[in-house]
Amino acid sequence: MPPQLDKNGVEITDVGLLRFGFDSRVPIDTLRSLYLRPHYVTSSSDVAASDEKEDEEHAKFVKGNTPYQSKSIYHADSNSISYTTLSRFSPVRLLSPSNRKRILVTGGAGFVGSHLVDRLMLLGHEVTVLDNFFTGSKTTVSHWVGHPNFEMVRHDVVEPFMIECDQIYHLACPASPPHYQFNAVKTIKTSFMGTLNMLGLAKRTKARFLISSTSEIYGDPEVHPQPEDYWGHVNPIGPRACYDEGKRVAETLTYGFHRQDGVDVRVARIFNTYGPRMNPYDGRVVSNFIVQALKGEDMTVYGDGSQTRSFQYIHDLIDGLIALMNSDETRPVNLGNGDEFTILEFAKLVRELVRKVQIEDGIDPATLRDIQIVHRPMPTDDPQKRRPDTTRAKTTLDWQPRWTVRMGVEEMVRYYKAKLAEGSL
Ligand SMILES: NC(=O)c1ccc[n+]([C@@H]2O[C@H](COP(=O)([O-])OP(=O)(O)OC[C@H]3O[C@@H](n4cnc5c(N)ncnc54)[C@H](O)[C@@H]3O)[C@@H](O)[C@H]2O)c1
């Protein structure tokens, strides 16, 4: 693969930052080996030959990390799949006991959580994942199961949980509209009671507490871009309120515990984020577009497509979350990418990149369908425009997004393409 250059033209060889005495840098290839899985073996009859081909394919994206891959063998004749276990885990940093932290990640089996877990594990910390697997899946972190630094607990955060820990990343909450609207009462209960329980745990253990809040707390904003001191414009009784108001009350609780009980808190307001391991069917625009284009279906745009969005790649977000956790910033911090696209422009970009990856992977362009963009009515309360003001993250964390949307989408296309080949899309 040609060298990948970040927004400033610097080659991306690692992700993570050295901030506030905390070195979170890991080589990008090591990280990629955990999610850009090798192409799937399509027949079990000649596994050795397929293994060789698979390693070759994989090496295109991930240099030197093939010994740490588990394999999934697809048996076409019986439409079944067998999984192998790892003979060795990816190497993790060796930390002294005083530097090694016990870190709890709620929602750690979800999209954002699993990438955070990868990063914290590679950095050498002890990580406990707490998840009820409502939208998350064990497969996102299965490559760590059995590692001495890793533990996974099935638990619902609305119930209290006791553990000794130094840091809590509280991410547990469904994040996409179909999922959080599936049971609105449960969503707001998760936001309120889950956050209450985790703040109680932070108070008891004196752990530092970080909550993943959201740009949705700004609602349909009247201010562009949105700085952290904008209070928002939220419909309290609309279909999105269970999530938006849930996160608002979760922030209120967080600052209640901070002021009243001295809990050491961090609040990340996350804007639209995308990347590998996003649930392909949860109605979020990036995954929708990629899956539709990969399957050769027409791409659905709601409204006329002139509404704008900004998209942040998952590795930028994880850099920001870790930097925030280790900083002294207790005020809310926006984490997002300010590059604005209209939804229509974005759909066209995805279409172009899917085609590029398909052709690079040897598909004859003549066999590819000409994908159309079709328009559907706009859902209720869908914000027209949202863009982060990330001045605070820049000044206090020295953080800025590095990944271009083009680079991120291309990586995600490759991930979904492998999923499609596996038969799980
Ligand atoms: N992805 C984004 O663009 C985005 C944007 C803003 C905020 N966020 C926030 O980041 C966090 C993670 O989002 P994501 O995109 O990874 O979503 P996700 O749905 O992939 O992950 C959420 C995880 O929380 C778990 N969970 C849900 N309810 C739970 C409960 N009651 N008890 C225990 N576990 C529970 C789910 O099973 C899942 O593993 C969420 O808090 C979300 O609000 C995400």
PDBQT file of the ligand as one rigid body, heavy atoms in Angstrom, charges set to zero:
ROOT
HETATM    1  N1  LIG A 501     -19.939   6.660  17.380  1.00  0.00    +0.000 N 
HETATM    2  C1  LIG A 501     -20.227   7.939  17.424  1.00  0.00    +0.000 C 
HETATM    3  O1  LIG A 501     -20.232   8.624  16.389  1.00  0.00    +0.000 OA
HETATM    4  C2  LIG A 501     -20.535   8.608  18.738  1.00  0.00    +0.000 A 
HETATM    5  C3  LIG A 501     -20.838   9.978  18.731  1.00  0.00    +0.000 A 
HETATM    6  C4  LIG A 501     -21.119  10.578  19.936  1.00  0.00    +0.000 A 
HETATM    7  C5  LIG A 501     -21.073   9.874  21.117  1.00  0.00    +0.000 A 
HETATM    8  N2  LIG A 501     -20.781   8.570  21.102  1.00  0.00    +0.000 N 
HETATM    9  C6  LIG A 501     -20.800   7.861  22.390  1.00  0.00    +0.000 C 
HETATM   10  O2  LIG A 501     -19.732   6.930  22.481  1.00  0.00    +0.000 OA
HETATM   11  C7  LIG A 501     -20.169   5.767  23.193  1.00  0.00    +0.000 C 
HETATM   12  C8  LIG A 501     -19.910   4.535  22.362  1.00  0.00    +0.000 C 
HETATM   13  O3  LIG A 501     -20.618   4.632  21.138  1.00  0.00    +0.000 OA
HETATM   14  P1  LIG A 501     -20.450   3.560  19.973  1.00  0.00    +0.000 P 
HETATM   15  O4  LIG A 501     -20.547   4.269  18.703  1.00  0.00    +0.000 OA
HETATM   16  O5  LIG A 501     -19.269   2.714  20.250  1.00  0.00    +0.000 OA
HETATM   17  O6  LIG A 501     -21.792   2.717  20.156  1.00  0.00    +0.000 OA
HETATM   18  P2  LIG A 501     -22.007   1.159  20.261  1.00  0.00    +0.000 P 
HETATM   19  O7  LIG A 501     -23.465   0.928  20.282  1.00  0.00    +0.000 OA
HETATM   20  O8  LIG A 501     -21.178   0.449  19.251  1.00  0.00    +0.000 OA
HETATM   21  O9  LIG A 501     -21.390   0.823  21.692  1.00  0.00    +0.000 OA
HETATM   22  C9  LIG A 501     -22.086   0.968  22.897  1.00  0.00    +0.000 C 
HETATM   23  C10 LIG A 501     -21.724  -0.213  23.801  1.00  0.00    +0.000 C 
HETATM   24  O10 LIG A 501     -22.407  -0.063  25.046  1.00  0.00    +0.000 OA
HETATM   25  C11 LIG A 501     -23.037  -1.300  25.378  1.00  0.00    +0.000 C 
HETATM   26  N3  LIG A 501     -24.204  -1.008  26.201  1.00  0.00    +0.000 N 
HETATM   27  C12 LIG A 501     -25.337  -0.365  25.843  1.00  0.00    +0.000 A 
HETATM   28  N4  LIG A 501     -26.174  -0.282  26.895  1.00  0.00    +0.000 NA
HETATM   29  C13 LIG A 501     -25.546  -0.884  27.935  1.00  0.00    +0.000 A 
HETATM   30  C14 LIG A 501     -25.899  -1.135  29.284  1.00  0.00    +0.000 A 
HETATM   31  N5  LIG A 501     -27.070  -0.744  29.775  1.00  0.00    +0.000 N 
HETATM   32  N6  LIG A 501     -25.008  -1.794  30.077  1.00  0.00    +0.000 NA
HETATM   33  C15 LIG A 501     -23.826  -2.210  29.583  1.00  0.00    +0.000 A 
HETATM   34  N7  LIG A 501     -23.425  -1.994  28.314  1.00  0.00    +0.000 NA
HETATM   35  C16 LIG A 501     -24.285  -1.346  27.500  1.00  0.00    +0.000 A 
HETATM   36  C17 LIG A 501     -23.390  -1.915  24.043  1.00  0.00    +0.000 C 
HETATM   37  O11 LIG A 501     -23.606  -3.300  24.098  1.00  0.00    +0.000 OA
HETATM   38  C18 LIG A 501     -22.174  -1.535  23.206  1.00  0.00    +0.000 C 
HETATM   39  O12 LIG A 501     -21.148  -2.497  23.350  1.00  0.00    +0.000 OA
HETATM   40  C19 LIG A 501     -21.636   5.982  23.533  1.00  0.00    +0.000 C 
HETATM   41  O13 LIG A 501     -21.732   6.465  24.859  1.00  0.00    +0.000 OA
HETATM   42  C20 LIG A 501     -22.069   7.049  22.560  1.00  0.00    +0.000 C 
HETATM   43  O14 LIG A 501     -23.119   7.817  23.073  1.00  0.00    +0.000 OA
HETATM   44  C21 LIG A 501     -20.520   7.908  19.938  1.00  0.00    +0.000 A 
ENDROOT
TORSDOF 0
